[in-house]
Amino acid sequence: VLQAENIHKAKYIVYTNLNRSGNIIIPKSEYEIKTAVENYEKYLDWILLDIEEELKQKLPDSRNLHSVTNEIFLKLNLVRY
């Protein structure tokens, strides 16, 4: 079990550990950590919106867009907290 000093550092550790390498280099600057996490989350949000727009166009009667996008993220090993 690993405890982080703040939410941004915790998210940074989770997001960078997704590749399962076991080695994580954490920046010393809190600003760099926060910026990296925010940029990554913006990128994931953009991907989600793009997927949802495509699904709405291709499957206009689809009701489970949220569960479909969750499944896509799971298959791609992507996490958004």
C-alpha positions as CSV (number, residue, x, y, z in Angstrom):
1,V,0.0,0.0,0.0
2,L,1.3,3.4,-1.0
3,Q,0.1,6.7,0.5
4,A,0.4,9.9,-1.4
5,E,0.7,13.4,0.1
6,N,-2.1,14.8,-2.0
7,I,-4.7,13.9,-4.6
8,H,-2.6,15.0,-7.6
9,K,0.3,12.9,-6.5
10,A,-2.0,9.9,-5.9
11,K,-3.5,10.3,-9.4
12,Y,-0.1,10.8,-10.9
13,I,1.0,7.4,-9.4
14,V,-2.1,5.6,-10.6
15,Y,-2.0,7.1,-14.1
16,T,1.8,6.5,-14.6
17,N,1.5,2.9,-13.3
18,L,-1.0,1.9,-15.9
19,N,1.8,0.6,-18.1
20,R,2.7,-1.8,-15.3
21,S,6.4,-1.2,-15.4
22,G,6.8,-0.9,-11.7
23,N,9.1,2.0,-12.0
24,I,7.7,5.5,-11.5
25,I,9.6,8.7,-11.7
26,I,7.7,11.4,-9.7
27,P,8.6,15.0,-10.4
28,K,9.8,17.0,-7.4
29,S,7.7,20.0,-8.3
30,E,4.1,19.9,-7.2
31,Y,3.3,22.2,-10.1
32,E,4.6,19.7,-12.6
33,I,2.6,16.9,-11.0
34,K,-0.6,18.9,-11.0
35,T,-0.1,20.1,-14.5
36,A,0.7,16.6,-15.8
37,V,-2.4,15.2,-14.1
38,E,-4.7,18.0,-15.4
39,N,-3.4,17.6,-18.9
40,Y,-3.8,13.9,-18.9
41,E,-7.4,14.2,-17.6
42,K,-8.2,16.8,-20.2
43,Y,-6.9,14.4,-22.9
44,L,-9.0,11.6,-21.5
45,D,-12.1,13.8,-21.4
46,W,-11.5,14.8,-25.0
47,I,-11.2,11.1,-26.0
48,L,-14.5,10.4,-24.1
49,L,-16.3,13.2,-25.8
50,D,-15.0,12.1,-29.2
51,I,-16.1,8.5,-28.7
52,E,-19.5,9.6,-27.4
53,E,-20.0,11.9,-30.5
54,E,-19.1,9.1,-32.8
55,L,-21.4,6.6,-31.1
56,K,-24.3,9.1,-31.2
57,Q,-23.8,9.5,-34.9
58,K,-23.4,5.9,-35.7
59,L,-25.9,4.6,-33.2
60,P,-28.4,7.4,-32.5
61,D,-30.8,5.1,-30.6
62,S,-28.1,3.8,-28.2
63,R,-28.9,4.3,-24.6
64,N,-25.8,2.9,-22.8
65,L,-23.2,5.3,-24.1
66,H,-21.6,5.7,-20.7
67,S,-21.2,1.9,-20.2
68,V,-19.9,1.5,-23.8
69,T,-17.3,4.2,-23.3
70,N,-16.3,2.7,-19.9
71,E,-15.8,-0.7,-21.6
72,I,-13.7,0.9,-24.3
73,F,-11.5,2.6,-21.7
74,L,-11.2,-0.7,-19.9
75,K,-10.1,-2.5,-23.0
76,L,-7.6,0.3,-23.7
77,N,-6.3,0.1,-20.1
78,L,-7.3,3.8,-19.5
79,V,-8.5,5.2,-16.2
80,R,-10.1,8.5,-15.4
81,Y,-10.6,9.5,-11.8
